[in-house]
Amino acid sequence: MQSNSENPHAWMMIEVDVSNLVDLRQKLKEDFMRREGIPLSLSPFVLKPIVNALKEFPMLNSSWHSGSIHVKKDINLSIAVANTDDTVVTPVIYHADRKSIAGIAIELHELANKARNGSLLPSDFVEGSFTFSNTGSAGSLLSCPIINNPQAAMLTFESIVRKPVVIQEMIAIRSIANLCLSYDHRMVDGMIGSRFMQRVKYYLEQYKEETIIY
């Protein structure tokens, strides 16, 4: 309620071609399960580009306190996960910029398990600097998320849909997903927000078969 009433929300959405990401995850998931004993979801592949873009646009990694902007030194990602009673909580992956895709995947799995069995601690929720939610896992195509106050922004990754797209004047069927960003207009303007989203899109579309996740 505080975020919705006090934060001047602005929103934007961008389409991303995640075909290479989908193929890479399909290629790696069985080996990852053998090595780590956990499934390899799409979220870590989305979180790493977000981290890279936050390094370039630190204003998205800031918060509002007592009328002023505080840019955070550390990139601590608040992740929306289902709790024991199917409500959503946002535990934090700390220092996400120091972790590989595999490292993010392992920590994300641990946090989700702790949320499901009710063992999250108060220390798991503090100092988050940016929030992510994989709303696509529930079938969503477009979201206007409410900012996780006092953070500057929140990004959702929507459902992947097979669509015909134009590539070099030819029609191809590709895997397309929407990224939706809500941001506090006191800290982030439309130019910075759109540049940030373009960088996330760029990094997401750079995945290749030879990408190393460890």
Secondary structure, DSSP 8 states (H G I E B T S, - for coil): -HHHHHS-EEEEEEEEE-HHHHHHHHHHHHHHHHHHSS---SHHHHHHHHHHHHHH-GGGGEEEETTEEEE-SS--EEE-EE-TTS-EE--EETTGGGS-HHHHHHHHHHHHHHHHHT---GGGSTT--EEEE-GGGGT-S-------TTBSEEEEE---EEEEEEETTEEEEEEEEEEEEEEETTT--HHHHHHHHHHHHHHHTT--TT----
